Every structure is written in C-alpha cells, then in structure tokens.
Amino acid sequence: MTKAFRPPVDVKRLRASQAAIRVTLRALKEAGLPVDKVCVIGGQVEIHCGHLDGGTAVEKDEGLQQW
C-alpha cells in the first residue's frame, strides 16, 4: 500500500496583492524598464520586461571560437 503525497510542512500558498503589483510596476517604471506583458493566472502574477532602448542585445555565445 502506498502513502498519499504530503507536501512539506513549510509550503505556503501566497497570492500577490493588488498593492504589491502596483508597487512593483511603479518601481519598474521608475527604473526605466519597459513592461511587455503582465499575466495573472489565479493567484500568480508574471511580469515580463522588455529590453532597454539603446542597449546592445546579448550575442548568442556558446564559448566556441569562430573559424
């Protein structure tokens, strides 16, 4: 007979508050980071930031020399 799965005792379910989301978006704006997308799924919030204008894109470098 197998035991039912029990999560560890210290696992907590957290939900982002509206105030926390507003403070985060305001801080991103003040830092000059553009926000591309905000996804709210249930209690989870994902904030996707874009690239800064004038910055250089990171070149895909896998450590190999060019021949």
C-alpha positions as CSV (number, residue, x, y, z in Angstrom):
1,M,0.0,0.0,0.0
2,T,1.4,3.5,-0.9
3,K,1.1,6.6,1.2
4,A,-0.7,9.7,-0.2
5,F,1.6,12.5,-1.2
6,R,2.0,15.2,1.5
7,P,3.8,18.5,0.7
8,P,6.5,19.6,3.1
9,V,5.2,21.5,6.2
10,D,6.8,24.8,5.2
11,V,4.8,25.1,1.9
12,K,2.6,28.2,1.9
13,R,0.2,29.4,-0.7
14,L,0.7,33.1,-1.4
15,R,-1.3,35.5,-3.6
16,A,0.1,38.7,-4.9
17,S,-2.0,41.7,-3.6
18,Q,-3.1,44.5,-5.9
19,A,-0.9,46.9,-3.9
20,A,2.2,44.7,-4.3
21,I,1.6,44.5,-8.1
22,R,1.2,48.3,-8.3
23,V,4.3,49.0,-6.3
24,T,6.3,46.6,-8.5
25,L,5.0,48.1,-11.7
26,R,5.8,51.6,-10.4
27,A,9.3,50.6,-9.4
28,L,9.9,49.1,-12.9
29,K,8.6,52.4,-14.5
30,E,10.9,54.5,-12.3
31,A,13.9,52.3,-13.2
32,G,13.1,52.8,-16.9
33,L,12.3,49.2,-17.7
34,P,9.5,48.7,-20.2
35,V,6.8,46.1,-19.3
36,D,5.8,44.0,-22.2
37,K,3.2,41.8,-20.6
38,V,1.5,41.1,-17.3
39,C,0.0,37.7,-16.9
40,V,-2.4,37.0,-14.0
41,I,-3.3,33.3,-13.6
42,G,-5.2,32.6,-10.4
43,G,-3.0,33.9,-7.6
44,Q,0.2,34.0,-9.6
45,V,1.4,37.1,-11.4
46,E,4.1,37.1,-14.1
47,I,5.6,40.4,-15.2
48,H,7.6,40.3,-18.5
49,C,10.0,43.2,-19.1
50,G,11.3,44.2,-22.4
51,H,14.8,45.4,-23.5
52,L,16.0,48.9,-22.9
53,D,16.4,51.1,-26.0
54,G,19.9,51.8,-26.9
55,G,21.2,48.7,-25.2
56,T,23.1,46.1,-27.0
57,A,21.5,42.7,-27.4
58,V,23.4,39.8,-25.9
59,E,25.1,37.9,-28.7
60,K,24.5,34.2,-28.6
61,D,27.8,32.9,-27.5
62,E,28.3,29.3,-26.7
63,G,32.0,29.6,-26.0
64,L,33.1,28.3,-29.4
65,Q,35.7,30.2,-31.5
66,Q,34.7,31.3,-34.9
67,W,36.8,29.6,-37.6
